[in-house]
């Protein structure tokens, strides 16, 4: 019973087969393979953006950091939520790849509000040459607390950024999960809502290790290509990235897989709502559930071999009734039987 992370689940069989199929004969390197040409066409079609520039890298950190480095100058600041992955979990990679761009934390939660963003933007460029200049806005979709920006919220934030001539980046590590939650199209959640570049995640949703960076304005393409090479993220045997992404996109596999993961989380949420002394720290909207329950329940779960992360509180405390919050992440491969067993353990605690 594994709920620690969707990073930890297996890769999709179709992705593994695609890698095996690609491992035959010879192919041009560095993204000049035919598979990559097919991937560009697939992504441009999916996003209804025929002129979009599409690049592949192996990790989400590379996708975010290189995309933001292309948008931001070293003397600028990037506006993001205080729990954004680029702030909490990327070891200052955005600052490194941008050559020193600051991060300005906006608000106090996982979702940025228009009011908080306006205040943060207005607070910069107030000290002339002595202070950081305004730079890109970065939105995380799904957020690090499992919530999802609505299309209206994305449009409002992007519109505000545009008023200050600031580009918008979307960290879409769980892009497909958000899309399924909103039941919208990729175009509606990105460029039609004012997003300039998206880190289109695949690894958390069933790939072995591949992410796409999609620019909707091709003026950034050459700089990104140079930054990707200089940053050591241009694969020589690029076809193995291309093969994963092609299989992931074929027949809407990426959406079907995300739908499964979201459904697993919904099943878990429904069951937990029926159990006394269990509450939710954040509204579950995609494939992550932040549940608060007594220490005794957590101990029973962990003793039964359930794997997950305590998010707040100390498991070693003495009070069995003290509430502790944990994060439970559902991936496409999680079985209903494991979810039901999990719920049975909680009910009997």
Buried (B, 14 or more C-beta within 10 A) or exposed (E): BBBBBBEEBEBBEBBBEBBEEBEEEEBEEEBEBEBBEBBBEBBBEBBBBEEBBBBBBBBBBBBBBBBBBBBBBBBBBBBBBBBBBBBEEBEEBBBBBBEEBBBBBBBEBBBBBEEBBBEBBEEBBEEEEEEBBBBBBBBBBBBBBBBBBBBEBBBBBBEBBBEBEBBBBBBBBBBBBBBBBBEBEBBBBBBBBBBBBBBBBBBBBBBBBBBBBBBBEEEBBEBBBEBBEEBEBBBEEBBBBBBBBBBBBEEEBBBBBBBBBBBBBBBBBEBBEEBEEBEBBBEBBBBBBBBBBBBBBBBBBBEBEBEBEBBEBEEEEEEEEBBBBBBBBBBBBBEEEBBEBBBEBBBEB
